[in-house]
Structure formats: structure tokens, C-alpha cells
């Protein structure tokens, strides 16, 4: 059914329904669990590729790597790059300062409990 044409970003169709791809009506049809898993796997591969290019990433323990990966996933690579002081703190291994920089952001208030969990994990190195 490629007569619709392909669009990689959501748009409103002529019936004002949120649509993507080859005319997939997201409002009425959504996506299946399998499609969601496929999208997640692609996104996580992108996160892994991005974090592999962060100079300090391999020096972090697995919990703090998970915090950074979660933030990259949530924010996207571009917005994550805006956290300059946070990244600078991690580059020198100052996890307390990095946690402070997490709190000093709009992201922290928007994400709520998730951000608090990530901040705690950054400070302690323990994933709860």
C-alpha cells in the first residue's frame, strides 16, 4: 500500500489523524508490541553507537553507564550534548557534581521520579 507515499515523521492526514510511514493511522491503530520492541532495539543500538563515542564512557562503571545511556535515550544525542557541565564532571569522575548538574536542568523537573532515580544512581553507583 505504498500509494500513500512514505513519511518518516508523524503528520496529520486529511482526516486529521496522527499518521506515519505509509499512511499508518497511529491514533486508531497504534503499534503492536512487536513493532514497539523493534523500534526500541533500533533506538538502543543508536544509543550504544553514540555512547561508544563519548571519551569518558568506558571509564564509568556499569550503573553510571546505564544512567548516561538512559539520558541519551530520553533526551536524544543533540540535547544530551547540551549538558556540558554534566559531561565535564563525568570526564573528571566527579559523580556528585554530575548529579548536581542533572538537577540543574529543565529535564530534571520534566522527568520527575525517573530523574531522581538516575541522580541517586549517579551519586551512589547503585541501581535500585
Buried (B, 14 or more C-beta within 10 A) or exposed (E): EEEEEEBEEEEEBEEEBEBBBEBBEBEEEEEEEEEEEEEEEEEEEBBEEBBEEBEBBEEBEEBBBBBBBBBBBBBBBEEBEEBEBBBBBBBEEEBEBBBBBBEEBEBBEEBEEBBEBBBBBBBEBEEE
